[in-house]
Amino acid sequence: MAYEISTYRKIADSSLELQIFGFGSAHLGEMYGVVDEAASQATLNAAWAAGVRYYDTAPWYGRGLAEHRLGGFLRTQKRSEFQITTKVGRTLHRPNKPTDFDRTPWKGGLNFDVHFDYSYTGIMRSYEQAMQRLALDTIDALLIHDLDAGAHSQDQVIHHQNALTSSGMKALDELKSTGDIQSYGMGINTDEALNYATSALQLDFLLVAMPYTLLDQASLHTGMADCVKSNTSVIIGAPLASGILATGVRGKGKYNYQTAPEAVLKKVHDIETVCQTHNVSLTAAALQFPLAHPAVCSIIPGAVNADQIRQNIALVESPIPDAFWADLKNQNLLVIDAPTPSADKRD
């Protein structure tokens, strides 16, 4: 079967519906290289022209640059025609020494330092700052961002978790109950964070960046299964595993935002072999696979230029034979009971 990007799926326990294919804006923050303004606008124009109406961003992406760029484009569109999500938990501030400030890990971005704050005050301040950068007076949904070991020490994780549960969640509840936002969730990057989110918090949805992809289904019977049980929707934030499932083994794609280890390269090579047997694009398989999971409502791959947007949409909408998915399972390249598009009847 194939998917159509014009399809919408509902975020559980909320009024928000999102397209199954959205726009992830991390690349607009200059993750791997500087992106000039003309290229940024061309990418956004191409996404809109192709029918993309769901956009995700964050203060962290380029230290505010992605929100500025995305908001500058979306503020010229009719507000009722698109959905936008951004993230809370960080506020941005002028560096003490702007001339010596290190913007790492961003290759470009803006000259703003970050402060983590998951308390009631911190989340409200994150929300207000985001609206100003976006030049929008409404945001459809907010996500708690980077509350995991990748961004904090273990002691800091515990501290921030306590701030979130003691007062931060109250801010999100208030914003939803008053209609300021339609939904709220949490962005996670690890299996541990996924397990924490599903066991300790009551959320409408999760934005899962790495733990569930064509390369890795370790969370299928743990965190992802818990999402199904708790009626928590999932957005897949890195369906291409941060690059390797777009470039294949011959490219310079990253895995989990770093150089791909040998074991990952071996598995990608084996999947590519099956792709060649069935005349299937590796990227098409990676984009379509997570959409078959019953908890998943959307995928939001990034793009660095207009051609990538158009190519990704074409690949999401291209048919893949059922035999391809069966072959991956027969060769132990896919967990045997992982949901696949061959059995997805929702759309």
C-alpha positions in Angstrom: 0.0 0.0 0.0 0.9 3.7 0.0 0.0 6.7 2.1 -1.3 10.1 1.1 0.1 13.1 2.9 -3.3 14.8 2.9 -4.4 12.2 5.5 -5.0 13.5 9.0 -4.9 11.5 12.2 -6.2 12.7 15.6 -4.0 13.2 18.7 -5.6 11.1 21.4 -7.6 12.9 24.1 -7.4 16.3 22.3 -9.1 18.2 19.5 -5.9 18.3 17.5 -5.6 16.5 14.1 -2.3 16.4 12.3 -1.2 15.4 8.8 0.6 12.1 8.7 3.5 13.9 7.0 4.8 17.0 8.7 7.8 19.3 8.4 10.6 19.0 10.9 12.5 22.3 11.1 15.8 21.3 12.8 17.8 21.8 9.6 16.6 25.4 9.4 18.6 25.9 12.6 21.7 24.9 10.7 22.3 21.5 12.3 24.9 20.2 9.9 25.8 23.2 7.8 24.9 26.9 7.3 21.6 27.4 5.3 21.2 30.7 3.6 17.9 32.6 3.8 17.0 32.0 0.1 17.4 28.2 0.6 15.4 28.3 3.8 12.5 30.1 2.2 12.7 27.9 -0.9 12.4 24.8 1.3 9.4 26.2 3.2 7.7 27.4 0.0 8.2 23.9 -1.6 6.6 22.2 1.5 3.6 24.5 1.5 3.1 24.2 -2.3 3.3 20.4 -2.0 0.5 20.5 0.6 2.3 20.2 3.9 0.3 21.9 6.7 1.9 20.5 9.9 5.2 22.1 11.1 7.3 21.3 14.1 10.1 23.4 15.6 11.9 24.2 18.9 13.8 27.0 20.6 16.9 24.8 20.6 17.0 24.5 16.8 19.7 27.0 15.9 19.2 28.7 19.2 16.0 30.4 18.0 16.8 30.6 14.3 14.4 27.8 13.2 11.5 29.4 15.0 12.3 32.8 13.4 12.5 31.3 9.9 9.4 29.1 10.3 7.4 31.9 11.9 8.4 34.4 9.3 7.0 32.1 6.6 3.9 30.9 8.4 2.7 34.3 9.6 2.0 35.1 5.9 -0.3 32.1 5.6 -3.9 31.8 6.8 -3.7 30.7 10.4 -6.6 28.2 10.1 -4.8 26.3 7.4 -1.8 24.9 9.3 -0.8 23.4 12.6 2.4 24.2 14.5 4.1 22.5 17.5 7.1 23.8 19.4 8.8 22.9 22.6 9.2 24.1 26.2 11.8 23.7 28.9 14.4 26.0 27.5 14.5 29.8 27.5 16.9 31.8 25.4 19.1 34.7 26.7 21.9 37.0 25.7 25.3 35.4 26.3 27.5 37.1 28.9 30.2 37.5 26.3 28.5 37.6 22.8 31.8 38.0 20.9 33.2 34.8 22.4 30.0 32.7 22.5 30.2 29.1 21.2 27.1 28.1 19.3 28.0 24.4 19.3 26.5 22.0 18.3 24.9 24.3 15.6 27.1 25.1 12.6 25.4 28.5 12.4 22.3 29.6 14.4 21.9 32.6 16.6 23.9 34.0 19.4 21.7 33.0 22.3 22.5 31.0 25.4 20.0 28.6 26.9 18.6 28.1 30.3 16.7 24.9 31.3 13.6 25.4 33.4 10.8 22.8 33.5 8.9 24.6 36.3 5.5 26.4 35.9 7.3 29.7 35.4 9.9 28.2 33.0 7.3 26.6 30.8 5.2 29.7 30.6 8.2 31.8 29.8 9.3 29.3 27.1 5.8 29.5 25.6 5.7 33.3 25.6 9.2 33.5 24.0 8.3 31.0 21.3 5.2 33.0 20.3 7.3 36.1 19.9 10.0 34.4 17.8 7.3 32.8 15.7 5.3 36.0 15.4 2.2 33.9 15.9 -0.4 34.4 18.7 -1.4 30.7 18.9 0.5 27.5 19.0 -1.4 24.2 18.5 0.6 22.0 20.9 3.6 22.2 23.2 6.2 19.5 23.9 8.5 19.1 27.0 11.9 19.0 25.4 15.1 17.1 26.1 14.4 16.0 29.6 16.9 13.1 29.3 20.5 12.0 29.9 21.5 13.4 26.5 21.0 16.9 27.7 21.6 16.6 31.5 23.6 14.8 34.1 21.6 12.2 36.1 21.2 14.6 39.1 20.0 17.3 36.7 17.5 14.9 35.2 16.0 14.1 38.6 15.9 17.8 39.5 14.1 18.8 36.3 11.7 15.8 36.5 10.8 17.0 40.0 10.2 20.6 38.7 8.1 19.2 35.9 5.8 17.0 38.1 5.6 19.5 41.0 4.6 22.6 38.9 5.5 22.4 35.2 2.6 20.0 34.3 0.2 22.5 35.9 1.2 25.1 33.3 0.5 22.7 30.4 -2.8 21.7 31.9 -3.8 25.3 32.3 -2.9 26.2 28.7 -4.9 23.3 27.4 -7.9 23.9 29.6 -8.1 27.5 28.6 -7.8 26.7 24.9 -4.5 28.4 24.4 -3.1 25.1 23.1 -5.0 22.0 22.0 -2.6 19.4 23.2 0.7 18.7 24.9 3.3 16.1 24.9 7.0 15.3 25.3 9.9 15.0 22.9 12.1 12.1 23.7 15.3 10.6 22.2 16.0 7.4 24.2 14.2 4.3 25.4 14.7 5.4 29.0 13.0 8.7 28.4 10.2 6.9 26.5 9.6 4.6 29.5 9.6 7.6 31.9 7.1 9.5 29.8 4.7 6.6 29.6 5.0 5.6 33.2 5.3 8.9 35.1 3.3 11.4 33.1 -0.1 11.8 31.6 0.4 13.2 28.1 -1.6 13.4 24.9 1.3 12.4 22.7 5.0 11.8 22.4 7.5 12.9 19.8 9.8 10.0 19.5 13.1 10.9 17.8 15.1 7.6 17.6 13.7 4.6 19.6 11.3 3.4 16.8 12.6 3.3 13.2 13.1 0.8 10.4 16.5 0.2 12.1 15.4 -0.2 15.7 12.2 -1.6 17.1 13.5 -2.4 20.6 10.7 -0.2 22.1 7.9 -2.1 20.3 6.9 -4.2 23.3 7.8 -1.6 26.0 7.4 2.1 25.5 5.5 1.9 22.2 3.2 -0.8 23.6 2.6 1.4 26.6 1.5 4.2 24.3 -1.1 2.0 22.8 -2.3 0.9 26.2 -2.5 4.4 27.6 -4.0 5.9 24.4 -1.0 8.2 23.9 -0.4 9.2 20.3 3.1 9.2 18.8 4.8 11.5 16.3 8.0 10.0 14.8 10.6 12.7 14.8 13.5 11.0 13.0 12.1 8.4 10.7 15.3 8.5 8.7 17.3 7.8 11.9 18.9 11.3 11.6 20.2 10.6 8.0 21.5 7.1 7.5 18.2 5.8 6.1 18.2 8.5 3.5 21.8 8.2 2.3 22.4 4.5 2.8 25.8 3.0 3.5 27.5 4.8 0.6 26.6 8.3 1.8 27.7 10.3 4.8 24.5 10.0 6.7 24.5 10.2 10.5 22.9 7.7 12.9 21.5 9.2 16.1 23.1 12.5 15.0 26.6 10.9 15.1 28.9 8.9 12.8 27.1 5.5 12.2 28.8 2.5 14.0 29.7 -0.6 12.0 26.8 -2.6 13.3 24.4 0.0 12.0 26.1 0.2 8.7 25.9 -3.6 8.4 22.1 -3.6 9.1 21.5 -0.8 6.6 23.5 -2.7 4.0 21.3 -5.8 4.5 18.1 -3.8 4.3 19.4 -2.1 1.2 19.9 -5.5 -0.4 16.3 -6.4 0.3 15.2 -3.0 -1.1 17.1 -3.8 -4.3 15.5 -7.2 -4.6 12.0 -5.6 -4.5 12.9 -2.4 -6.3 12.0 -0.4 -3.2 13.6 2.9 -2.1 15.3 2.6 1.3 14.0 6.1 2.2 10.5 5.2 1.2 10.5 2.1 3.4 11.9 4.2 6.3 9.3 6.9 6.0 6.4 4.5 5.6 7.3 1.9 8.2 6.5 3.8 11.4 3.1 5.1 10.1 1.8 1.5 10.4 2.1 1.5 14.2 -1.3 1.9 15.8 0.0 4.7 18.1 1.7 6.7 15.4 -0.2 9.7 13.9 2.5 11.5 12.0 6.2 11.5 10.9 8.2 14.7 10.6 11.4 14.2 8.6 13.6 17.2 8.1 14.8 18.6 4.8 17.7 20.8 3.8 16.3 22.0 0.4 13.2 22.1 -1.7 14.1 19.0 -3.7 14.3 16.9 -0.5 10.8 17.9 0.5 9.3 17.0 -2.9 11.2 13.7 -3.0 10.2 12.7 0.5 6.5 13.3 -0.2 6.7 11.2 -3.4 8.4 8.4 -1.5 5.7 8.4 1.3 3.1 8.1 -1.4 4.8 5.4 -3.5 3.5 1.8 -3.2 5.6 -0.8 -1.5 4.8 -4.5 -2.1 3.7 -6.6 0.8 6.4 -9.1 0.0 9.1 -6.6 0.9 8.0 -6.3 4.5 7.7 -10.1 4.7 11.2 -10.5 3.4 12.6 -8.1 6.0 11.0 -10.2 8.7 12.1 -13.5 7.2 15.7 -12.2 7.3 15.4 -11.0 10.9 15.9 -7.4 9.8 12.5 -6.4 11.3 10.9 -7.6 14.5 8.6 -10.3 13.5 5.4 -8.8 14.9 6.2 -5.2 14.1 3.2 -3.5 12.3 3.9 -2.9 8.7 2.0 -0.9 6.0 0.9 -4.1 4.4 -1.6 -4.6 7.2 -2.5 -0.9 7.9 -6.1 -0.3 7.1 -6.6 3.0 9.0 -6.2 5.3 6.0 
